[in-house]
Amino acid sequence: MKTFFIASLLFLSASFTVTAQNRMAEYNNYDWAKNPTMHTVTVDEQKLNAVGEIYKIMREYIYNSNNELDLYVTKHQCVHVNNDDAIEQFNKVYVPYALNESIISVKARTITPDGKVKEVNQSSMKELENVADKSSYKIFALEGVDKGSEVEYLYTIKIKPSIYGAEYLQDDYPKKNIEYSIISPSNLAFKTKSYNGLAQAVTDTSLKEKNYLRVFSDGIPMLYKEDYAVYTANLQRVEYKLAYNYASSKVELYDWPKASDIFWTAYDVTDMKLLSEAKKFVSKQQIPYSDDENKLIAIDNYLKNNISIQDAEADELADIKKIITNKVANEEGMIKLYTAILNALEISYELVVTSSREYARFDGDFQSWSFLDHFLIHVPSVDLWLVPTDADMRNGMIPDMWSANDGLFIKKISVGAVTSGIGKVKYIPAVTTEMSHHNTFATIFFDGNFDEIKLHLTQNVAGYHAAFQPYYSYFSDDKKKEIQNDYLKAIGVDAVLSNVKVTDHLLDTTKYHSLIFDADVTINSLVEHAGNRYLFKIGNLLGEQSQLYNEKPRLSPVDIQSESVYHRELIFTIPDGYKISNLDDLKLDFEVIDNGKTDTYFHSNYKMEGSKVTVSIIENYGQIHYPLSKYEEFKKVINAAADFNKVVLIMEKTN
């Protein structure tokens, strides 16, 4: 949606005649080595799939003969490939290419292990069509790439100028000789910021007729994907933004105040006729609640059940009257409908814009619109969050990767008769464990000869553990049965269900809405006969659990998707004439202590009342992020659930 607002600001031409000197292109002067030689690869590097020997990207902004801005991107990469996987990855040249963009030049070559150079120019390259997931690329294949070879390519493309964005320089293989450059005319000044250990950009002042920003690095280590980590956001990258156009003003461009004013003006509906339409629309729903929280929860559920969102730019999809009539909107229109309803009900709100921390954590100190991707609405008076553009998010839930993150909070400010938006960077809290949980309650009954076990099982899920909940009532009976089996038969594939009952609290006027699966279960795989003993696989009642057993050194800090809690209560009575000698195996206690707080832990214990045993387990994840130094503690908490899953109680006769 940002593109719509940028058009009004994107007047970047200089207010003077463009000289020939301005038009001199750096990419015309850049080339690879005329007589390349094989790079030296260490013994350790030979064990890797690939090693990047050269990685250079140059973004060059140039005024054309019409005094309009063009962007030329030059990329030069050389990679040493050690095995078949690397050959498969690098024996093709992927050149980003879209409509109305052009390839200026592309060439590639391989250097064989014995030093022979095989160059392939653009005219003789074979273009590949319909390669999966690469539809926005021109793809050229290189033939004859062997193990131990080096693949090198160099291309320049002309594309639509981007005025903010990010360049991710790190990958799953190490790179050397890295250089990233932004070159712009003297009137256009960019700002950059480097993340995750990458060196900050330096300004090259050797040539006055252009602005140069360059990032240099002798080497960037590899980063592989790991569980409980945000891979992309952890990569070394450069964020860039156009900061000034000195030909027109010395005021900084694309900052938070400008974004706040533009977004608020675009989305805050104040037209009295439209507010009247919104009020009539709400009145027709006959919502029976007078308090703001319950009223808004009911309105949110109604809108998401009855208005569909289309990914299109048609005017009628952003027109409130037509949305109410046709029950179809685009994202822009849906946000406007929400603000119109809030204003009609005279409920103050904040428009919140943020990033996904999966790709880039919001950085309030670097005022770039590249972080302004996702829209939320916050109602401070009742501390309620609304997500107009995501039908899955109900009753105060927000997408997990948008939470535990900063965002730009925009609210109304009035000066006389003039109203606009003013923004402040604040924290978007994670959804609490009260709202997102998976609780298991089981009462187990043994028959006389242990041929089978009967139990009454309840699975209570909410929040992110019940992402399908808004649609459950609309599913077919077969689909509902499939979901019921997923939850109730997780304890064993041989489980036989009866008296299944499902209770859905989604539309209740509470933030703590649950979906409850309840059933009587007959199962025999939980007990195994071993001589004169019986093995009770009580750990299976937790279902399959995640685990962390690393063979590689941990590289990334801990990031989990959302706060969550798993509460389990397992009750059984030891049969007459039997005893269990290893009940203490049920006791596990692991936790993460960070800054004096214990928000992540696994605690399991039991109590006995006569022959009745009640096992209580609480597995809690109440903190989203932990530094790398806390990983080992976190791993023990994760593995505790997997270890409990393996607990087997031994029942022996007492005589």
Buried (B, 14 or more C-beta within 10 A) or exposed (E): BBEEBBEEBBEBBBEEEBEEEBEEBBBEEBEBEEEBEBBEBEEEBEEBBBBBBBBBBBBBBBBEEEBEBBBBBBBBBBBBBBBEEBBEBBBBBBBBBEEEBEBBEBBBBBBBEEEEBBEBEBEEBEEBEEEEEEEEBBBBBBEEBEEBBBBBBBBBBBBEBBBBEBBBBBBBBBBBBBBBBBBBBBBBBBBBBBBBEBBEBEEEEEEEEBBBBBBEBEEBEBBEEBBBBBBBBBBBBBBBBBBBBBBBEEEBBBBBBBBBBBBBEBBBBEEEEBBEBBBEBBEEEEBEEEEBBBBBBBBBBBBBBEBEBEEEEEEBBBBBEBBBEEEBBBBBBBBBBBBBBBBBBEBEBBBBBBBBBBBBBBBBEBBBBBBBBBBBBBBEEBEBBBBBBBBBBBBBBBBBBBBBBBBBBBBBBEEEEEEBBBBEBBEBBBBBBEBBBBBBBBBBBBEEEBEBBBBBBBBBBBBBBBEEBBEBEEEEEEEBEEBBBEBBBBBBEEBBBEEBEBEBBBBBBBBBBBBBBBBBBBBBBBBEEEEEBBBBBBBBBBBEBEBBEEEEEBBBBBBBBBBBBBBBBBBBBBBEEBEBEEBEBBEBEBBBEBEEEEBBBBBBBBEEEEEEBBBBBBBBBBBBBBEEEBBEBBBBBBBBBBBBBEBBBBBBEEE
